Amino acid sequence: MLTLITGASSGIGEAFAQRLAKEKHDLILVARSEEKLRKLCDELKAKHGIEANFVAADLLDAEADKRLFEEIQRRGLEIDCLINNAGFGSMGDFVHLNLERELEMIGLNIMALVALTHRFLPGMRRRKRGIIINVSSAASFQPLPYMATYAATKAFVTSFSEALSEENRAHGIQILNLCPGATETKFFENALIKDPLKIKGMQTAEEVVEAAMRGIARRKSRVISGWINFASATIVNVIPNRLITKVVGSALRTKLSKKSN
């Protein structure tokens, strides 16, 4: 099986690469850092005896998804599993956040994911098999003050993924909406948060990947990684958004104001 992973140079993307290489998947790894990708590919090939190649690309660049798709075609490859993992977040009072960065987040978290899904899905349809894992977030189930854009982009990913899961079920294609909570990755660093909030119950990237693999084995369309996140996602179904935003907004407002002082 050949798997393409975006955002593969660190965090959940790298954990997917490590796990799938161990399971003898051949890999195409995509991220911006050519040096990190080359090192990871060399490690995985030596350790697991698989084919591991990379495409260094910034998916925020215009038509980067098209160039990536065309490069895969040029190499004569067929993608059996697509893992749309690339993305980032932000935290803070929206009015003070960098607008260009917020728009880039929408571009990467939503537009690149939709574009790559649209490009690789037809081939899976023709072959009547395939797996797509879209990495969303436990933040996708409710509005989050001070993470407004991020939560909204992940709400899109969750809705989009679960709708496509049903559309493609009859075609032999699995589409999984993966919703991790706070994870020990470079999320806060990539969100340009110098002093990250301390969150209890953080999972490792490997634990998130394990949950995803169990979900694929059980042919699930949604996996919420971690029991705390699962419980929270269940509770918000019965609590009005107005109350959720008030409670979360009050808590984050207090924490963020302490960090700015």
C-alpha positions in Angstrom: 0.0 0.0 0.0 1.3 3.5 -0.9 0.4 6.2 1.6 0.8 10.0 1.1 1.1 12.0 4.3 1.1 15.8 4.4 2.7 17.7 7.3 4.9 14.6 7.7 8.1 16.1 9.1 7.0 16.2 12.7 4.1 15.6 15.2 1.2 13.5 14.2 2.3 13.3 10.6 5.7 11.9 11.5 4.0 9.5 13.9 1.8 8.2 11.1 4.9 7.7 8.9 6.7 5.7 11.7 3.7 3.5 12.3 2.8 2.8 8.7 6.4 2.2 7.7 6.5 -0.5 10.5 3.4 -2.0 8.9 5.2 -2.1 5.5 3.4 0.8 3.8 5.4 2.5 1.1 5.3 6.3 1.7 5.3 9.7 0.0 6.0 12.3 2.7 5.1 16.0 2.1 6.1 19.0 4.1 8.1 22.2 3.6 11.5 21.0 5.0 13.4 19.0 2.5 16.2 18.3 5.0 13.8 16.8 7.6 11.9 14.8 5.0 15.1 13.4 3.5 16.4 12.3 6.9 13.1 10.7 7.8 12.8 8.8 4.5 16.4 7.5 4.9 15.6 6.4 8.5 12.4 4.6 7.5 13.9 2.8 4.5 16.9 1.6 6.5 14.8 0.5 9.5 11.8 -1.1 7.7 12.9 -2.0 4.2 10.2 0.0 2.5 10.1 2.6 -0.2 9.9 6.1 1.3 10.1 9.2 -0.9 9.3 12.8 -0.4 8.0 15.9 -2.1 9.1 19.2 -0.4 6.2 21.6 -0.9 4.5 24.4 0.9 0.8 23.7 0.4 0.0 27.4 0.9 1.6 28.2 -2.4 -0.7 28.8 -5.3 -1.5 25.5 -7.2 0.9 23.5 -4.8 -1.8 20.8 -4.6 -1.9 20.6 -8.4 1.9 20.4 -8.7 2.0 17.7 -6.0 -0.7 15.7 -7.8 1.1 16.0 -11.1 4.4 14.9 -9.6 2.7 11.8 -8.2 1.3 11.1 -11.7 4.7 11.8 -13.3 6.3 9.1 -11.1 3.6 6.7 -12.2 2.3 6.2 -8.6 -1.2 5.4 -7.3 -2.1 6.6 -3.8 -4.0 4.0 -1.8 -4.1 6.1 1.4 -4.2 9.9 1.8 -3.6 11.4 5.2 -4.4 15.1 5.2 -2.5 16.2 8.3 -0.9 19.5 7.4 -2.4 22.4 9.4 -1.8 24.9 12.2 -3.7 27.0 14.7 -3.6 30.3 16.5 -4.7 31.6 19.9 -5.5 35.1 21.1 -8.0 37.9 20.8 -9.0 37.8 17.1 -8.7 41.5 16.6 -5.0 41.4 17.6 -4.1 38.3 15.6 -2.2 38.7 12.3 -4.8 38.7 9.5 -2.5 37.3 6.9 -1.7 34.4 9.2 -5.4 33.8 9.9 -6.1 33.6 6.2 -3.2 31.3 5.6 -4.7 29.0 8.3 -7.9 28.9 6.4 -6.0 28.1 3.2 -4.0 25.2 4.7 -6.6 23.7 7.1 -9.4 23.9 4.6 -8.5 24.7 1.0 -5.4 22.5 0.7 -7.3 19.6 2.3 -10.3 19.9 0.0 -8.1 20.2 -3.0 -5.9 17.2 -2.3 -9.0 15.1 -1.4 -10.6 16.1 -4.7 -7.5 15.3 -6.7 -6.8 11.8 -5.3 -10.4 10.6 -4.7 -11.3 9.9 -8.3 -8.4 7.4 -8.7 -9.6 5.6 -5.5 -13.1 5.5 -7.0 -11.9 3.9 -10.2 -10.0 1.3 -8.2 -12.9 0.8 -5.8 -10.6 1.0 -2.8 -8.8 3.6 -0.7 -8.5 5.3 2.6 -8.5 9.0 3.4 -7.8 10.3 6.9 -8.5 13.9 7.5 -7.0 15.3 10.7 -9.5 17.5 12.4 -9.6 18.3 16.1 -11.7 18.0 19.2 -12.0 21.7 18.8 -14.3 21.1 15.8 -17.4 20.4 17.9 -18.0 23.8 19.4 -17.1 27.5 18.9 -13.9 28.4 20.8 -13.3 32.1 21.8 -9.7 33.1 21.4 -9.2 30.2 19.0 -12.1 31.3 16.8 -10.6 30.8 13.3 -8.8 27.5 14.2 -12.0 25.9 15.7 -14.0 27.1 12.7 -11.6 25.5 10.2 -11.7 22.2 12.0 -15.5 22.3 12.2 -15.4 22.5 8.4 -13.0 19.5 8.2 -15.3 17.4 10.5 -18.4 18.2 8.5 -16.7 17.8 5.1 -15.1 14.5 6.1 -18.1 12.8 7.6 -20.3 13.9 4.6 -17.7 12.4 2.1 -17.5 9.3 4.2 -21.1 8.5 3.4 -20.8 9.5 -0.2 -18.0 7.1 -0.8 -19.0 4.2 1.4 -20.6 2.4 -1.5 -17.5 2.8 -3.5 -15.3 0.8 -1.1 -13.5 3.9 0.2 -13.0 4.7 3.9 -12.9 8.3 4.9 -12.0 8.9 8.6 -12.5 12.1 10.5 -9.7 12.0 13.1 -10.3 14.4 16.1 -7.3 14.6 18.5 -7.4 16.9 21.4 -4.3 18.6 22.9 -1.3 16.6 21.7 2.4 16.7 22.5 3.4 18.3 19.2 4.7 21.6 18.0 1.1 23.0 17.8 1.7 25.9 20.1 5.1 26.7 18.6 3.6 26.7 15.1 0.8 28.8 16.4 3.5 31.4 17.4 2.5 31.0 21.1 5.7 31.6 23.0 4.2 30.6 26.4 1.7 27.8 25.7 -1.2 27.0 28.0 -0.7 23.9 30.2 -3.4 21.4 29.3 -4.1 18.3 31.4 -4.5 14.9 29.7 -2.3 15.7 26.6 -1.8 12.7 24.4 1.3 11.7 22.5 1.2 11.8 18.7 1.7 8.0 18.8 -1.5 7.6 20.9 -3.4 9.6 18.4 -2.2 7.5 15.5 -3.1 4.3 17.4 -6.6 5.6 17.9 -6.8 6.3 14.2 -5.6 2.9 13.2 -8.2 1.2 15.5 -10.8 3.4 13.8 -9.8 2.3 10.4 -9.8 -1.4 11.4 -13.4 -0.9 12.7 -14.4 1.0 9.6 -15.4 4.1 11.6 -16.1 7.5 10.1 -15.1 9.4 13.2 -12.5 8.9 15.9 -12.2 11.2 18.8 -8.8 10.4 20.3 -8.6 10.3 24.1 -11.5 9.7 26.6 -11.4 13.2 28.0 -11.9 14.6 24.4 -14.6 12.0 23.7 -16.5 12.9 26.9 -16.2 16.7 26.1 -17.5 16.2 22.5 -20.4 14.2 23.9 -21.3 16.8 26.5 -21.3 19.7 24.1 -24.1 18.1 22.1 -26.5 18.9 24.9 -25.1 22.3 26.1 -26.0 25.5 24.2 -23.2 27.1 22.3 -23.9 30.4 24.1 -23.1 28.7 27.4 -20.0 26.9 26.1 -18.5 30.1 24.6 -19.2 32.0 27.8 -17.4 29.4 30.0 -14.5 28.8 27.6 -14.2 32.5 26.9 -14.0 33.4 30.6 -11.4 30.7 31.3 -9.2 31.6 28.4 -9.6 35.3 28.9 -8.2 34.9 32.4 -5.3 32.6 31.4 -4.3 34.8 28.5 -4.5 38.0 30.5 -2.2 36.5 33.1 0.4 35.4 30.5 0.4 38.9 29.0 1.1 40.6 32.3 
